[in-house]
Every structure is written in structure tokens, then in C-alpha cells.
Amino acid sequence: MSNNEHCTLNKILTVAYQEFLQNGFQGASLRNIVKQAGVTTGAFYGYFKSKEELFDTLVKEPYDHLLTMYQAILNQFHNLPVEEQRTCMTEYALIEMTHMTDYIYDNFQAFQLILCASEGTSYENLIHVLTQMDCDATHEFSDTMQQTGISMNVVHPQLEHMLTSGMFCAYFEMVIHQIPREQATQYSKQLIQFYEAGWQKILGF
């Protein structure tokens, strides 16, 4: 790709980010994007086949990486010694959620689009996907504790889903409301402390 082509592509992406953020994926206009970017419609289609492909270019890699990252966090926790899982849950969660927050803020514009402008795309259910991943991991944790003779209270799946979804909804408020990075890092730590204390109380350990 030549320098001119690279500059044109960057201009399209910059304009597209603003258009999607302002109007959402469904309301965004390719006509506006082409006009604001100063390119012809034909030139645009030389880079992207559709509005969907343009949106994918802006968000797909960070979206996929965050899910992979969170699954790795859950797997690493599951592979810890049982006693460490039970006693160090909060400390582990604090460290790993800080890593997630750093990644989100390194790719802040992409997550703005995912959380604020992705209705009508495959990215709109990020919170639901993360919630299900976390609930599955909670079931694994409960099974592990029971297999090793550690008693825990049974939490109804509906309540479990509500609490987990609420945590992620609260967590992503930092993006939706554009909270400064340093403040968001502190809030995310306090959020984890709040929820982990609640889980320990409900689960009874």
C-alpha cells in the first residue's frame, strides 16, 4: 500500500469512527463517511466491501482479543491449587482485571464503538458473552470446591447471571462515560473488591 493509499485508509477509518459513535452502526451513513473522508464511493469500495466490513476493521481485533484474554484469565485461575483458588480469589481478580483495564484503555475507541454503537452487529452482546464465560467458570469453581470437600452454598443460576451481568455492566461504565484511565483503574479495583466480598458472603466461604 502506497503512502497515499495508507493516508486515505486512515482518513476513512477516522471519519467512520466518528460517524459510528455519533449515529450507531445502524444509523451510520456510508454517504456521510465518503463525503467527510473526501473520497469517491468507488474509492471507498476499493478498501471495504460494506459498512459491516468497515465496522469489523475498527473493532474485531480488540473484541476477539479481550474475549481470548478473559478466557485465559479464567483458565489460569482454574489451574491454580485449590486452596489458592479459595483464599486468593480477590487478589488474583484485582491483578487480572487491571490487565484487562489496561488493554481496554489501550484500545479505547474500539471499545467505545462496541459498547455504545454496535447494536445490529455481532458485537452488541459483549457483556452477555463475558457474563456467560464467567458463569461457566463459577460452576467449575463450585465443582472443584465440592470435589475437595469444601462446602459452599448453592446459588440459583438466575441470581448468578444477574450478579455477574451487573458486575460487567458496572465495569464498562468506565468506557461509556469516558472515565479517565487512572480513575477507571482505581474504580475497577474497588468494584472487584465489592463483588468478591459479596460472592464470598453468598457462597458461604
N, C-alpha and C positions, 0 to 999 in steps of 0.2 A: 504494500500500500504506500503510495506516494505521500509526501508531506501535506499536499493539498487535500488529498482524499482523507487523510487522518484528521486534518483540521475540520473538514466537512462533517465527518462522522462525530467528532466531539461536539460540534455545534448542534447537530441533530439531537444527540443524547442530552445535552444541557437544556435545550428547549423542551424536549419531551418530558424530562423530569419535572419541570415547572408546570407544564400542561397537565400531566397526570396528577400531580399533587394538588393542583387547583381544582380540577374538574373530576377527578377519579378516572379509573380506567374506562368505564362505560361512557362517561361524558366527554372524555378527551377527543379532540378533533385532529385527525391527520392533516386536514387542510390548514388548521392553525399552526401545527408543528412545522409543516413545509414552508408556510409563509414566514413565520418567525425565524426559521433557520436560514432563510434566503436561498432555498434550493428549489428545483423543479420537482414535480411529482415523479417524473421519470427517474431523476437522480436519487430521490428517496428510495424508490423500489430497487435501485441498484444496491442498496445497503440492507433493506429489510423487506420481507415479503408481506408483512401485515402489522397491524397495531399490536397484536399478540406477541409477535416476534420481537418487536421493539421493547415492549414491556419486559419480556423474558430477559433481554440483554441487560436491562437495568437491575433486575432483582434475582434472577435464577441462581447465580453462583452463591451470593450471600445466603439466600434462603436454604439451599441444599447444604451448604457448609454448616450453618447453625444447627440444622437437624442432625447432621453427622456428628458434630461437636457434642451436642447434648446426649446423643446415644452413647458416645464414647465415655462421657462422664458417668452415665448410669451403669455402664458395663464395668468401669473401673471400681465404682463403689460396690457393685455386686461381688467383685472378685477380692475385696478386702476380707481379712479374717473376720469371722462372725462377731467376736467381741468388739472389734474395732468398728464394725458397722453400727453396733448398738450404742457405743459410748462416744463415738467421734462423728456422728452424723452431721451435727451443726457445723463443726469446724471444717469438715470436708465440703459441705454445701457452700459455705462462705467463700472458700478459696476458688471453687469451680465456677460459682456464679459471677465472681469478679472477672474471671477469664471470659465468660460469656458477655458480660457488660462491655469489656474492652473491645471484643470483636464487633459487637453491635455499634459501638461508637466509632470504630474504625471504618464502618460501612453504614454510616448513619442515614444517608439519603435513601439507600436501598430499603432500609427498614421503615423509614417514613412512608415510602410507597406501599410496602407490604401491609402495614398496619392501618394506613389512612386512605389508601386509594386503590386497593386491589379487589374490591367487590366485582364479581363477574369473572374472576380468574381462578386458577388452581391454587393461588397463594393466599386467598382470603381466609383460609381456615388454619392459619399458623397456630393460633392459641389452642384450637381444638386438637391439632396433631400433637403438640407438645404435651397437652393435658393427658391424652391417651398414652403417650410414651411414659409419662411419669406414673400414671395409674398402674400400668403394667409392671413397672419397676417396683412399685409399692407392694403389689401382690407377690412378687419374687422375694422381697424383703420379709414379708409376713410369713411366707412359706419357709424361708431359711430359719427364721427365729423359732418357728414351731417345731421344725425338724431337729433343732438343737436343744429342745426342751424349755425354751424361753416363752412364757405365756404372754399373749397380747390380746387386747380387746378386738372384737370383730367390728369393722366399720362398714356400714351399708354402702354398696357401690355408688348409689346416687349421691350420698353425702360426700364420699371420697371424690367424686367427679366435681361436685360443686366447690369444695375447698381448693382443689388443685387448679381448677379453671379460674377461681377467684385470685389465686396467687399470681398466675401468669397475666391476668388482666391488670392487676395492680402493678406488676413488674414492668409491663410495656407502656404504662402511663408515662414513663420517663421519656419515651420516644414521641408519643402522641403530643405531649406538652413541651417537648424540646427542652427538657431539664438539662442544665449544664453537666458535662461529663463528671466532674469531681463530685458534684452534689448527687448525681444519679448513682455513682459508685457507693456512696455512703448510704443512700436510701435503700439500695438493693441489699446491702448487708443487714440493715435493720429489718427489712422485710423478711429475709431468711430467718433471722433470729426470732421474729414474731411467729412465723408459721411453723418453724421447727419446734418451738416450745408448745404450740397448740397441738401439733401432731403427737408429741410425746405424752401430753396430757390425755388426749383422746385414746391413743393406743395403750396407755397404761404401763409405760416402762420408763 
